[in-house]
Every structure is written in C-alpha cells, then in structure tokens.
Amino acid sequence: MMSIKEVYDEVRKCQFCGFCEFPCPTFKAMSNRSYGPRGRINLIRILIEEGFGQGKLTELNKEVFDPIMTCLHCAACDTQCPAGIRIADAIHSFKSIILRTMLK
C-alpha cells in the first residue's frame, strides 16, 4: 500500500497520453473519461493538491467518488503505460486513503 506522498509521486508521472484507457473495462463500459485510468489519476492528483488525505478536504461528491471507487484493479492499464506508472496500485492505495479519511 502506498502512502499519500507515494501516490502523488506516481500520478504526477502521467503525461496524459491515454494509452491506458484502451484496455480499461470500466472506461469501455461507462464511455466517460472520468472512469478511465487517465481520468482517475488526474482526479487523484487534483484531490491531493487540494489537500485530501492531509486533513484539509474530507468529503467527496459523487462525481469524484464514483470514478475512483469503480476501478476494478485489473491492472490492464499498467501494461500499456509507457511511463511505467503503477496506476492500479496508486488507485487502490488512494481508495484506502479515501475510506480511512471518510470513516474518521
């Protein structure tokens, strides 16, 4: 499990090329960029920059919560990432951070 800093360091590597989206089953099913790996890691990056998981932001609305929480962790995205980002691990770790933060 990654720390919030490790998650942030990982998602900052994204160049938004979109290669990760092609094999993603939830991106295919939802036809919405927020539900693809690129959208999820962009949401995560923004949330961390806004202070989520660091005591500054403690609630998420449905438009942010659902895309992150619906990741299946199949890691198909990882196999396509030219930057070698551990996308599935970062999303999974951030899910845990969300749950710990919201259950406090």
C-alpha positions in Angstrom: 0.0 0.0 0.0 1.4 3.4 -1.0 1.4 6.5 1.2 -0.3 9.7 0.1 3.1 11.0 -1.0 3.9 7.9 -2.9 0.5 8.0 -4.7 1.1 11.7 -5.6 4.6 11.0 -6.9 3.3 8.2 -9.0 0.3 10.1 -10.5 2.5 13.1 -11.3 4.4 11.0 -13.8 1.4 10.8 -16.1 1.8 12.6 -19.4 -1.9 12.0 -20.3 -1.2 10.1 -23.4 -4.3 7.9 -23.0 -2.8 4.5 -23.9 -4.0 3.2 -20.5 -7.6 3.8 -21.5 -7.9 1.3 -24.3 -7.8 -1.9 -22.2 -9.8 -0.5 -19.3 -13.1 -2.3 -18.9 -14.8 0.5 -16.9 -13.8 3.1 -19.4 -15.3 1.0 -22.1 -18.5 0.4 -20.2 -19.0 4.0 -19.0 -17.8 5.9 -22.1 -16.7 8.6 -19.7 -13.1 9.8 -19.3 -13.5 10.2 -15.6 -14.0 6.4 -15.4 -10.8 5.6 -17.2 -7.3 5.4 -15.7 -6.2 8.7 -17.0 -9.3 10.4 -15.6 -8.9 8.7 -12.3 -5.3 9.6 -11.8 -6.0 13.2 -12.8 -8.8 13.3 -10.2 -6.4 11.8 -7.6 -3.7 14.4 -8.4 -6.1 17.3 -8.1 -7.6 15.9 -4.8 -4.1 15.6 -3.3 -3.1 19.0 -4.4 -6.4 20.4 -2.8 -5.4 18.7 0.5 -7.4 15.5 0.5 -5.9 12.9 2.9 -4.0 15.7 4.6 -6.8 17.0 6.8 -7.8 19.8 4.5 -10.5 18.2 2.4 -12.6 15.4 4.0 -15.6 14.9 1.7 -16.1 13.9 -1.9 -19.1 14.4 -4.1 -20.5 11.5 -6.2 -18.8 12.8 -9.4 -15.4 12.4 -7.8 -16.1 9.4 -5.5 -17.7 7.0 -8.1 -15.0 7.1 -10.8 -12.2 6.3 -8.3 -14.2 3.7 -6.4 -15.3 1.8 -9.5 -11.8 0.8 -10.6 -11.7 -3.0 -10.8 -7.9 -3.2 -10.2 -7.4 -5.5 -13.1 -4.2 -3.6 -13.9 -4.7 -3.7 -17.6 -3.8 0.0 -17.7 -0.4 -0.7 -16.2 0.6 -2.9 -19.1 0.0 -0.1 -21.6 1.6 2.8 -19.7 4.8 4.0 -21.5 5.8 5.9 -18.3 5.7 2.7 -16.2 3.2 4.2 -13.7 1.8 1.8 -11.2 -1.7 3.1 -12.0 -3.7 0.3 -10.4 -1.6 0.4 -7.2 -2.0 4.2 -6.9 -5.7 4.0 -7.4 -6.1 1.1 -4.9 -4.0 2.9 -2.3 -5.9 6.1 -2.8 -9.2 4.2 -2.3 -7.9 3.1 1.1 -6.9 6.7 1.9 -10.4 7.8 0.9 -12.1 5.2 3.2 -9.8 5.9 6.1 -10.4 9.7 5.8 -14.1 9.4 5.4 -14.6 7.0 8.3 -12.8 9.2 10.8 
